[in-house]
Amino acid sequence: MKGKMTRLKQFPVRIAPHQKRDLRTQFGALCYRVRKDKVEVLLITTRGRGNWIIPRGWPIEDATPTEAAEREAWEEAGVEGQAMPECVGLYSYTKEQDDGEQLPCMVAVFPVKVKKLRDEFPEAGQRRRKWVSLKKAAEIVENAELARIIRAFVPGKGA
């Protein structure tokens, strides 16, 4: 509904203590489709350990958060779709850099309605992807905050 502010119910977010004091922002894409009146989300694996996550990445110069989420969905999962402008939640995690540095990150999650899924995309050979129900997705992602966001997700509404 245009013009109406969606009320976001945000659960507490835990930020672990780190040696580095700054918090990095990322934008994530909760890629979804509706099949037979059931919502499914597209999960991808991390490149390192193969954990199930959603596409996410750093802010992009001259791009809005939703544009950045759409770009991550394309680059990491081959998704062509439309990001919704309402953030459905925030979650934190620690990103380990190639040099071993630990960066605390906060991810703002935007729903992306999938229009098309391509087989050829920038990170196609580096990740696996799969469609799962909201319940199954919440069970297999390791991050508890992300699991809560997924569990509470309703297309077209804030969590």
C-alpha positions as CSV (number, residue, x, y, z in Angstrom):
1,M,0.0,0.0,0.0
2,K,1.7,3.2,-1.2
3,G,2.1,6.0,1.2
4,K,1.4,3.9,4.3
5,M,4.3,3.4,6.7
6,T,5.0,-0.2,7.5
7,R,5.6,-0.8,11.1
8,L,8.7,-3.0,11.6
9,K,8.9,-5.3,14.6
10,Q,12.7,-5.5,15.1
11,F,14.0,-8.2,17.5
12,P,17.1,-7.3,19.5
13,V,20.3,-7.6,17.5
14,R,23.4,-8.9,19.2
15,I,26.7,-7.4,18.2
16,A,29.6,-9.4,19.6
17,P,32.5,-7.6,21.0
18,H,35.4,-7.0,18.6
19,Q,38.8,-5.5,18.7
20,K,37.8,-3.2,15.8
21,R,35.2,-0.7,17.1
22,D,33.5,0.2,13.8
23,L,30.4,-1.5,12.5
24,R,30.1,-2.1,8.8
25,T,26.8,-1.9,6.9
26,Q,25.6,-4.3,4.3
27,F,22.4,-4.8,2.3
28,G,20.8,-8.2,1.9
29,A,18.3,-9.6,-0.5
30,L,15.5,-11.9,0.8
31,C,14.7,-13.4,-2.6
32,Y,11.2,-14.9,-2.8
33,R,8.5,-16.3,-4.9
34,V,5.0,-17.6,-4.3
35,R,4.2,-21.1,-5.6
36,K,0.8,-22.7,-5.0
37,D,0.0,-20.0,-2.3
38,K,3.2,-20.9,-0.4
39,V,6.1,-18.5,0.0
40,E,9.6,-19.8,-0.9
41,V,12.9,-18.1,-0.5
42,L,16.1,-18.6,-2.4
43,L,19.1,-19.4,-0.2
44,I,22.7,-19.5,-1.4
45,T,25.9,-20.9,0.1
46,T,28.8,-18.9,1.4
47,R,31.9,-19.3,-0.7
48,G,34.1,-20.5,2.2
49,R,32.3,-22.9,4.5
50,G,29.2,-23.5,2.4
51,N,26.7,-22.2,5.0
52,W,23.2,-21.2,3.8
53,I,22.7,-17.5,3.7
54,I,20.9,-14.8,1.6
55,P,22.7,-12.6,-0.9
56,R,24.3,-9.6,0.8
57,G,27.0,-7.1,0.2
58,W,28.5,-3.7,0.7
59,P,26.9,-0.4,-0.1
60,I,27.4,0.7,-3.7
61,E,28.4,4.3,-4.6
62,D,25.4,6.2,-6.1
63,A,23.0,3.2,-5.5
64,T,20.1,3.1,-3.0
65,P,20.0,0.3,-0.5
66,T,17.3,-1.5,-2.6
67,E,19.5,-1.2,-5.7
68,A,22.4,-2.6,-3.8
69,A,20.3,-5.5,-2.7
70,E,19.1,-6.2,-6.2
71,R,22.7,-6.1,-7.5
72,E,23.8,-8.6,-4.8
73,A,20.9,-10.9,-5.7
74,W,22.1,-10.8,-9.3
75,E,25.8,-11.3,-8.7
76,E,25.5,-14.0,-6.0
77,A,22.3,-15.9,-7.1
78,G,21.5,-15.0,-10.7
79,V,18.2,-13.3,-9.6
80,E,16.5,-10.8,-11.8
81,G,13.8,-9.1,-9.7
82,Q,12.4,-6.1,-7.9
83,A,13.5,-5.1,-4.4
84,M,10.8,-3.7,-2.2
85,P,11.7,-0.4,-0.5
86,E,10.8,-1.5,3.1
87,C,13.6,-3.1,5.2
88,V,12.1,-6.2,6.8
89,G,14.8,-6.6,9.4
90,L,18.4,-6.2,10.6
91,Y,20.8,-8.9,11.5
92,S,24.4,-8.9,12.6
93,Y,27.3,-11.3,11.8
94,T,31.1,-11.2,11.8
95,K,32.8,-11.2,8.4
96,E,36.3,-12.7,8.3
97,Q,38.5,-11.0,5.7
98,D,41.1,-12.8,3.6
99,D,43.8,-11.4,6.0
100,G,42.0,-12.8,9.0
101,E,40.6,-9.5,10.2
102,Q,37.1,-9.8,11.8
103,L,34.6,-7.2,10.8
104,P,31.4,-6.7,12.6
105,C,28.6,-6.2,10.1
106,M,24.9,-5.2,10.3
107,V,22.8,-6.3,7.3
108,A,19.6,-4.5,6.4
109,V,17.3,-7.0,4.6
110,F,15.1,-6.1,1.7
111,P,12.6,-8.4,0.0
112,V,13.3,-9.1,-3.7
113,K,10.5,-10.6,-5.7
114,V,12.1,-12.9,-8.2
115,K,11.0,-12.5,-11.8
116,K,13.6,-14.7,-13.4
117,L,16.5,-16.9,-12.3
118,R,19.5,-17.1,-14.6
119,D,21.9,-20.0,-14.9
120,E,24.8,-17.7,-15.9
121,F,25.7,-15.0,-13.4
122,P,28.9,-13.6,-11.9
123,E,29.3,-16.1,-9.0
124,A,27.6,-19.1,-10.6
125,G,30.6,-21.5,-10.1
126,Q,31.2,-20.3,-6.5
127,R,27.9,-20.9,-4.8
128,R,25.0,-23.3,-4.6
129,R,21.4,-22.1,-4.5
130,K,18.1,-23.6,-3.6
131,W,14.4,-22.7,-3.1
132,V,13.0,-23.7,0.3
133,S,9.9,-22.9,2.4
134,L,10.1,-20.1,5.0
135,K,10.1,-22.8,7.7
136,K,12.9,-24.8,6.1
137,A,15.0,-21.6,5.4
138,A,14.7,-20.5,9.1
139,E,15.9,-24.0,10.1
140,I,19.0,-24.2,7.9
141,V,20.5,-20.7,8.1
142,E,22.9,-20.6,11.1
143,N,22.3,-17.0,12.0
144,A,19.4,-16.8,14.6
145,E,18.6,-13.2,13.8
146,L,18.3,-14.0,10.1
147,A,16.2,-17.0,10.9
148,R,13.7,-14.8,12.8
149,I,13.5,-12.3,9.9
150,I,12.7,-15.2,7.5
151,R,10.2,-16.8,9.9
152,A,8.3,-13.5,10.2
153,F,8.4,-12.6,6.5
154,V,5.1,-11.9,4.7
155,P,5.4,-10.6,1.1
156,G,4.1,-7.1,0.9
157,K,4.3,-6.4,4.6
158,G,7.1,-5.5,7.1
159,A,8.1,-8.3,9.5
